């Protein structure tokens, strides 16, 4: 039987509410879920909704191995006395997120869980709590022994009930300052992201060329407004072609997403964060999923932040969480 792990993220944010609403409405649907985080965060949501507990508590991670399908929570001992005010950015929220992620890594590496969904955290609060990582992607890459440079951030619109074309975007760079981006774009990095993206598309049963963005406006106009396309991106594309990877470009960033949204490219490789995610969120804001390519275990996440301003209002959309969970189920597959 497969076990799907879900971290509650920053308990001051929307994670506990999304988890609570989902399982109250849909139950376990035949799977075994291991929630990791502070149980009082879920109890807070249950009290607000006037609903009974939908989960059972586990004293240790190992206890999940003998459980039947259902929803279970493990609260790491370090979180027993931590307080986390709802709707507020605070160090305690970052501590809960980081400690929970550490426990999730243990569950994956020990074979207790086969996949991970991470609820949102606050990067600044994660750092304030002593975890020196820009976010989930880098944290998991390092803790799972892959290395920060060997993963690729991939995001997609995902709706299992809607077969229309969706944007799927991989990023060469993740969260650096914009002025640092050109120096981080190398032939090797582009190639690595193309390899991971092409492999993931094969897993999804998708075919066709990956559209590759240029870095500069108009893809540099043959070097007149930037030469990174000539010196870095085109050589990477030539090597990718030699390896049998279907990829075309560099295509100007102001046109490529128009054609990708119509289905011309099954995925786009963007050079930096906002180049790729601005169009994706324009079209799929409520049903976007974040996937980390290159990890030894499937990991998905809703593509939104902690949403402190929405905590307790009942107005937050649950669609991205459900899309992330559906994607995780597909990637892990059935093991029973």
N, C-alpha and C positions, 0 to 999 in steps of 0.2 A: 504494500500500500504506500502510495506517495504521501509525503508530508510537505506542505507548503508553509514557509515561514513568512511572517509579516511583522516588521518592526513598526512600532507606533510613532516613530520619529520624535519630533519635539512635542511633548504632551501638552504644551501651552497652545499649540496650534490645532489644525483641523484633523490631524491623523486619528485621534481617538473617536471623534464624531463620525468620520467616514467609515471606520471599521465597525462601529456600533450600528449605524444605520444599515449598512450592507447586511450584516449577519442577522439582524432582527427581521429584515425583510425576506432574506433568501436562505438562511441557515447554512449548513456546511455543504449541501448539495453532493454528499457522498465522499467528500475529501476530509483529510485530517489536516487541521491548521494549528500551527504553533505561533501564537502571538508572543512578542517579546517587548516588554516595557512595563511601566508602572500600572498595576491593576486599578488603583484608585482613579486613574484618568478615564477608564471605561466606566467605572461605577458612577463617576460624576455625570457622564452622558446618560447613563441609564436612569439616574435620578431625575435629570431634566426631562427625559421622555416618559417617565413613569412606567418603565419596562423592567421585566425580570432579567436576571443574568443569563446570558447565552453561552457562557464559557465556564470551564473548570480550571482551577489553579494547579500548577505543577511546582513542586519544591525544587526540582532539578530539571535540566534539559533532557537528561537520559530517560526520564519518566515518559516521554512522548512515545518511545519505541513500542510500548505494549498497548497503546490506546487504540480504541476503535475510531471510526470516522467521527469527527466532532471538532469543536473549537476549544483550544486550551491556551492558557497564558502562563508564561514563566516570567516572574519579576526578578531580575538580578538582585542579589542581596544588597549591593551597593546603593540601590534605589529605595530601600525600605523607609528611610526617614526624609527623603527629598520632597520638598514642596514645589509646586509648579502652578503659578497663578494663570488661569485661562486667559488667553488673548493678550499676553504680555511677552515681549522678548526678554529673556533672562538667562543667566548662566546655567541655572538649574535645568532649564529646558535643553540646553546644549549637552549637559552632562547626561541626562536621560537618553538622548539620541545616541551619543557616542558609546555609552556603556551597552545599550541595547544592540548596537551594530556589532560590537565586539562579541557579544553572546551569539548573535546570528552567524557570525563567521565560524565560531566554534561548532554550532549546530550543522553547518554545511560541511566543514572539514571532517567532522566525525561521522558523517553519513546519516545523521538524524533528520536532516531535511534535504530536499532535492532542488529547491528553488527558493528565491527570496523576492518579496515585494517590500519596498521601503516607503513608508509614509514620509511626508516632507519634514525637513529639518531647516534650521536657520544656520547658515554657514558661519556667520559672525559669532553666534552663541556657541557653536561647536568649537570654534577656535578659542573662545574665552574660557571654555571648560577644560582646555588643555589638550584638545585633539587637533594636531597640526595638519589638517587636510582641507583643501578648498571645498570639498563636498563629498557626497556618497561615492561618486565614481572613483576618485583617487583613494579614498579610504579603503574601499573594497579591493581595488587593484593591489594595493600594497599589502593589506592584511591577508589576502588570499595568495600571495606569493607571485603575482603576475608582474607587478611593477607598473608605475603610473604611465609610462610611455608605451605600454603594450596593450592598452585598451582603447576603445573608440566609443564615443558617446553617439547614440543613435536614437532618434525620436520619430514617431510616426502617428498619423491619425489612425485610429483603430475602432471600428464599429462592426461587430460580428453580424449585425442585422442589415448592414448597408454595403452592397458589393461595389459601389461606385469607386473610381480611382481615389487614392489617398496620397498625400505627400508623405514621403519617407526620407529623412534627412540624417546623414552622418556628418560629424564635425571633425575637421583636422585638428583644431584647437578647441579647448573647452571654456575655461574661465580666466584667461589672462587679461591684463590691461590691453586695450586696443592698440596702443603704441608698441606693444611687445609682439604683436601677432606676426608681422612679416618675418622676424628672426626665428620664429618657431615653426614656420612652414618649410619643410625640407622634402626632398625627393623621397627619402626613406619613410618619413611620416605619412605622406600622401599614399605611398604604396601600401603601407601597413593598413591604413584605413580602407583602401580599396579592397584589399584581400579579405579583411574581416567583413566588410559590407557585402561583397559578392558571395561569400560563404553563407552569410545570414539570409540573403535573398534566396539562395538555393534551399535552405532549410524551410523557408516559407513557401517554396514552390513557385517563385516568381522568376521571370526571365526578361531579358532586355538589357540595354546598356545603362550603366550608371552615368548620370549627367554630372560633370565636374565643373564647379564654379571657377571663374577667374577670381583673382584677389582684387585687382584694380578695376575702376570703372571701365566699362566696355572691354573687359578682359585685356586691358593694357594698350589696345589699339596698336598692335605690332611693336610694342616697346616705347611708344611715344609718351605714354603716361604711366610708366612702370614696366619693369622687365621681369618680374617674378614669374609671369606666365611662360616666358621664353627660357629662363634659366632653371626653373624648378618644376613647374606644373607640367609642361609638355614633356620633358624627359621622364617624369614619373608615368605619364600616360603611355609613352612609348614602351617602357619596361612592363607596364601592366598588360599591354597588348601582346608582348612577347611571352607573357605567362598565361595567355588565354583568357584574361579578364576583359569583359566587355565594358568599355568606358569611353565616353566622348567628351571633348572639351579642349581647352577651357571655354565655357560658355558664360557670357556676361551675367552677373548676378541679378540684373534687373529684368531679364527675360526668361531665364531657365525655369523658374518656378511656375510660370504660366503654362509651359508645355508639360512639365512634370505633373501638374494638377490635372491635365487632360489625359494622362496615362502614357506619355511618350517615354518617360524614364521611370523605372520601378523605384529608383531611389536617386537622391542627389547627394553629392559630397560637397559640403560647404567649407569654406576656409576658416570661418570664425563664427562664434556663437550667434550674434544677431543677424548675420547674413542668412543663416539657415532657419533660425527659429522664429523670426518675425513673420515670414510668410506661413510657416506651419501653424503658428498659433492664431493667425488671422483666420485660417480655414478650419482648424480643428481644436480650438481653445478648450472645449469641454470634453473632448474625447482623444486627447493626445497621451501617448505613453512614452516613457523614457526606458531604453534598454541599454545595458552596458555590454558591448561586444568585446570578446576576448577573455572574459572571465571563465573559470572552469565550471561555473554553475549559472543557470539562467537567473538574471536579476531584472526586474521591472520596477517602475515607479510611476505614480501619477505625475503628469507634467505641469505641476503648479507648486506654489510655495506654501508656507505655513498658514497664510490667510488669517492672521490674528484678528483682523477687523471683522471677520465673519463668524468667529468662534461664538457659539451660544445663540446665534440668530436663527439657525435652521435654514439659512438661505444658500449655503454652499452646495454646489453641484457635486453629485457623487459619481458622475459619468466617467471621469478620468480614472478614478480609483477602480471602477468596475472594468474599464477597458484594460487597465494594467493587470488586473487579476485574470481576466480572460486570456490575455496574451501569455501570462505565466503558465496557466494551465496548458495551453497549446505547446509551449516550449518544453515543459517538463514531461508531458505525456502521462499516460496511465501506466502504473507499475503493478497493478493488481490483476 
